[in-house]
Amino acid sequence: MIEIRVELPLPRFTLRVETQLGDGVTAILGPSGSGTPSRLAPAAGRRPTARGRIVVGGQVFLDDERSVSLAPERRRVGYVPQDPGLFPHLTALANVRFGARGGGARVETAIETLGLGGLLRRHPGSLSGGEKQRVALARALATDPRLLLLDEPLASLDVALRERIVPYLLRIREEWKVPMLYVTHNVGEALLLADHVLLLRDGCVEAEGRPLDLLSTPAFMRAAEEGIENLFAGRIESHDEGAGVTRVAVRGGLSIAIPLVLARPAGSAITLAIRAEDVLVATTLPSGLSARNVYAAQVIAAERVGADFTLRLETTEPATSWLARLTPGAVAALGLKAGVRAWIAVKSHSVRLIAS
């Protein structure tokens, strides 16, 4: 359990957060300048001007009423910024070992989780952006953290590299069971990774709750303006060489057709990414389409986000939540609003496979 009641003066406003969080992953969303990165600093002990109370797993990090402020090195907080911040003169292995606690077993487990076996003797200058970020994640895990803070860890990576890192974040969530605060501007990342979401605006908590519970709120839709994807974790069901597709069962039981990937055997765990712009919406059953993925759905919410509309839809049998981005003209022409029955269609080639 994490208890946070903190005030932090910033140049434009005072960041004020009061919440209690569970031991899973909490995503922190908000528009640029809303104070999201600074949200992590008090927990790590990096902002001495912070006031209030922070307790993680029964350990008091900060309590100004009792004059308690635990030194950063005693908090056991693993921190991963946008810039991995690796030591250039050290090998990947030496970077992971830096500050490690719990002996070599913890280091070896972190290395295995992040798939670093082939990189250990290399220096940061010879690593790609994604490889550097994996080393930074392993280094944070090797400290045996009480809390893991990730400050937009994918923001500096291009799309291809981001897709390679997401599966490792899923492994950390499932295997390490360490509480995590995850700052992101990508709603898809929050939906895939987080158990809980905090939406910040002008230094205050505008809304919080389970990701799916917040999908239909205006605050969440505004947060989606900076980029949105549908991300689905699942397993390969089968390959159809004749049709040129592989079928993937995602959480909830929905089957999605993707381009044929024979290199992945049935049962392999994978993650799929589909841009909201690539989700087609119709009010009658489409026919004569090349799209292999067509599902009956219902519009749960339709909110204007910038120049476009973001729709939340839910498929039926089985129920799976989707986000689609449409122009205002398309929404008006189709009469799309909450409660309207619809169909969604996605080409198999619009589905990107994220390796796991």
Secondary structure, DSSP 8 states (H G I E B T S, - for coil): -EEEEEEEE-SSSEEEEEEEE-SSEEEEE--TTSSHHHHHHHHHT--TT-EEEEEETTEEEEEGGGTEE--HHHH-EEEE-SS----TTS-HHHHHHTT--SHHHHHHHHHHHTT-TTTTT--GGGS-HHHHHHHHHHHHHHT--SEEEEESTTTTS-HHHHHHHHHHHHHHHHHH---EEEE-S-HHHHHHH-SEEEEEETTEEEEEE-HHHHTTSHHHHHHGGG--EEEEEEEEEEEETTTTEEEEEETTS-EEEEE--TTS-TT-EEEEEEEGGG-EEESS---S---SEEEEEEEEEEEEETTEEEEEEEESSS--EEEEEE-HHHHHHHT--TT-EEEEEE-GGG-EEE--
